[in-house]
Amino acid sequence: MGPAGVAARPRRFFGVYLLYCLNPRHRGRVYVGFTVNPARRVQQHNGGRKKGGAWRTSGRGPWEMVLVVHGFLSAVAALRFEWAWQHPHASRRLAHVGPRLRGETAFTFHLRVLAHMLRAPPWARLPLTLRWLRPDLRQDLCLPPPPHVPLAFGPPPPQAPALRHRAGPFDDTKPEPDQEDAGDCCALCARPIQDEQGPLCCPHPGCLLRAHVICLAEEFLREEPGQLLPLEGQCPSCEKSLLWGDLIWLCQTNTEKEVEDLELEKAHWTDLLET
């Protein structure tokens, strides 16, 4: 789906994880949460509420983070996914998912819900990755993930937790002499680019493509006129394949501090609701 051998740069990590309880007294319990740092978050859960863990996991550990779904384009998108996974019967997107069966463990039920979520709109078109952190607890999903959702194993790579081996920006590539002055107009509609987040730019060396988000989305969706969100497309300038998620990540401006504050604020309000 992307050019072979092209490495992607580190991106913001927005993940939704599944915890599994190893405590014999509570073994088999699970917990779904949102994180920007999986290693830190599982330490907080095992450290109790004083260390930033959730009320539902406090005093019941140890907990293991079994898997994490990552690649969301924003924290809001990840939080919506988290809520639906926690409350499948309250989500209109998952009305077709049956209730937990007699004899079905909480862990297996949550995997069944996850399988349907990855196949249901709007999540079915997101550039997600399903990463198993505990391969020994891995189970095949009742529905395989979409072809563009890869399976990964082990902890996320340092400094690049959302790494997807697809087309992406090049940190060590300097722009061509005229690239910064390539013009403030969209290459597709020729109108001025005034987006607050800036234009979408092709990351391939030497390519000067700059375009409005909507213009490039419409270009990518020519082959899928019934969809709203592209998955991938061909750069109109250099004609190389691009993943839509890679282009959007280039325009993200959230700082790590802002994202960490969001995670702590979310955990605070969750605890208030659960007590």
Buried (B, 14 or more C-beta within 10 A) or exposed (E): BBEEEBBBBBBBBBBBBBBBBBEEEEEEBBBBBBBBBBEEBBBBBBBBBEEBBBBBBBEBBEBBBBBBBBBBBBBEBBBBBBBBBBEBEEBEBBEEBEEBEEEEEBBBBBBBBBBBBBBBEEBBBBBBBBBBBBEEEBEEBEBEBBEBBBEBEEEBEEEBBBBBBBBBBBEEEEEEEEBEEBEEBBBBEEEEBEBEEEBBBBBBEEBBBBBBBEBBBBBBBEEEEEEEBBBBBBBBBBEBBBBBBBBBBBBBEEEEEEBBEBBEEBBEEBBEEEE
